[in-house]
Amino acid sequence: MRYRVEVKNSCRCFIRKGMSENEIFDSEAEAKEYAENMVEEMHKTFCKKHDFNLTKLPFSYLITIVPRI
Protein backbone atom coordinates (compact mmCIF):
# COMPACT_ATOMS: atom_id res chain seq x y z
CA MET A 1 0.00 0.00 0.00
CA ARG A 2 1.23 3.51 -0.83
CA TYR A 3 0.61 6.58 1.35
CA ARG A 4 0.36 10.15 0.15
CA VAL A 5 1.04 13.57 1.67
CA GLU A 6 -0.95 16.30 -0.06
CA VAL A 7 -0.98 20.07 0.43
CA LYS A 8 -4.06 22.16 -0.37
CA ASN A 9 -4.26 25.94 -0.80
CA SER A 10 -0.53 26.52 -1.24
CA CYS A 11 0.54 30.07 -0.36
CA ARG A 12 3.36 32.26 -1.67
CA CYS A 13 5.78 31.09 1.03
CA PHE A 14 5.08 27.46 0.08
CA ILE A 15 5.67 28.16 -3.60
CA ARG A 16 8.84 30.22 -2.94
CA LYS A 17 10.30 27.38 -0.84
CA GLY A 18 9.78 25.00 -3.77
CA MET A 19 7.95 22.48 -1.60
CA SER A 20 6.01 19.65 -3.20
CA GLU A 21 2.21 19.51 -3.05
CA ASN A 22 2.18 15.71 -3.47
CA GLU A 23 4.57 13.08 -2.13
CA ILE A 24 4.12 9.32 -2.05
CA PHE A 25 5.60 6.95 0.54
CA ASP A 26 5.78 3.19 1.00
CA SER A 27 4.67 3.27 4.63
CA GLU A 28 2.24 5.21 6.75
CA ALA A 29 4.99 5.97 9.28
CA GLU A 30 7.13 7.64 6.58
CA ALA A 31 4.20 9.70 5.33
CA LYS A 32 3.26 10.78 8.86
CA GLU A 33 6.83 11.80 9.73
CA TYR A 34 7.21 13.74 6.47
CA ALA A 35 3.87 15.56 6.98
CA GLU A 36 4.65 16.45 10.61
CA ASN A 37 8.13 17.72 9.66
CA MET A 38 6.67 19.76 6.81
CA VAL A 39 4.10 21.42 9.09
CA GLU A 40 6.81 22.15 11.66
CA GLU A 41 9.05 23.75 9.01
CA MET A 42 6.15 25.84 7.69
CA HIS A 43 5.36 27.10 11.21
CA LYS A 44 9.01 28.07 11.74
CA THR A 45 9.90 29.63 8.39
CA PHE A 46 6.76 30.99 6.74
CA CYS A 47 5.42 34.57 7.07
CA LYS A 48 2.98 33.84 9.94
CA LYS A 49 -0.09 34.84 7.88
CA HIS A 50 -1.36 31.25 7.70
CA ASP A 51 -2.11 28.25 9.86
CA PHE A 52 -1.48 24.68 8.81
CA ASN A 53 -3.98 21.93 9.55
CA LEU A 54 -2.78 18.33 9.35
CA THR A 55 -5.53 15.77 8.79
CA LYS A 56 -5.13 12.00 8.61
CA LEU A 57 -7.24 10.43 5.89
CA PRO A 58 -7.35 6.82 4.68
CA PHE A 59 -3.96 6.20 3.06
CA SER A 60 -2.96 9.87 3.15
CA TYR A 61 -2.18 12.96 5.20
CA LEU A 62 -3.65 16.28 4.10
CA ILE A 63 -2.03 19.60 5.02
CA THR A 64 -4.40 22.50 4.48
CA ILE A 65 -3.02 26.03 4.47
CA VAL A 66 -5.60 28.50 5.82
CA PRO A 67 -5.44 32.26 6.48
CA ARG A 68 -4.71 33.10 10.11
CA ILE A 69 -7.61 34.85 11.82
C-alpha positions in Angstrom: 0.0 0.0 0.0 1.2 3.5 -0.8 0.6 6.6 1.3 0.4 10.2 0.2 1.0 13.6 1.7 -1.0 16.3 -0.1 -1.0 20.1 0.4 -4.1 22.2 -0.4 -4.3 25.9 -0.8 -0.5 26.5 -1.2 0.5 30.1 -0.4 3.4 32.3 -1.7 5.8 31.1 1.0 5.1 27.5 0.1 5.7 28.2 -3.6 8.8 30.2 -2.9 10.3 27.4 -0.8 9.8 25.0 -3.8 7.9 22.5 -1.6 6.0 19.6 -3.2 2.2 19.5 -3.1 2.2 15.7 -3.5 4.6 13.1 -2.1 4.1 9.3 -2.0 5.6 6.9 0.5 5.8 3.2 1.0 4.7 3.3 4.6 2.2 5.2 6.8 5.0 6.0 9.3 7.1 7.6 6.6 4.2 9.7 5.3 3.3 10.8 8.9 6.8 11.8 9.7 7.2 13.7 6.5 3.9 15.6 7.0 4.7 16.4 10.6 8.1 17.7 9.7 6.7 19.8 6.8 4.1 21.4 9.1 6.8 22.1 11.7 9.0 23.8 9.0 6.2 25.8 7.7 5.4 27.1 11.2 9.0 28.1 11.7 9.9 29.6 8.4 6.8 31.0 6.7 5.4 34.6 7.1 3.0 33.8 9.9 -0.1 34.8 7.9 -1.4 31.2 7.7 -2.1 28.3 9.9 -1.5 24.7 8.8 -4.0 21.9 9.5 -2.8 18.3 9.4 -5.5 15.8 8.8 -5.1 12.0 8.6 -7.2 10.4 5.9 -7.4 6.8 4.7 -4.0 6.2 3.1 -3.0 9.9 3.2 -2.2 13.0 5.2 -3.6 16.3 4.1 -2.0 19.6 5.0 -4.4 22.5 4.5 -3.0 26.0 4.5 -5.6 28.5 5.8 -5.4 32.3 6.5 -4.7 33.1 10.1 -7.6 34.8 11.8 
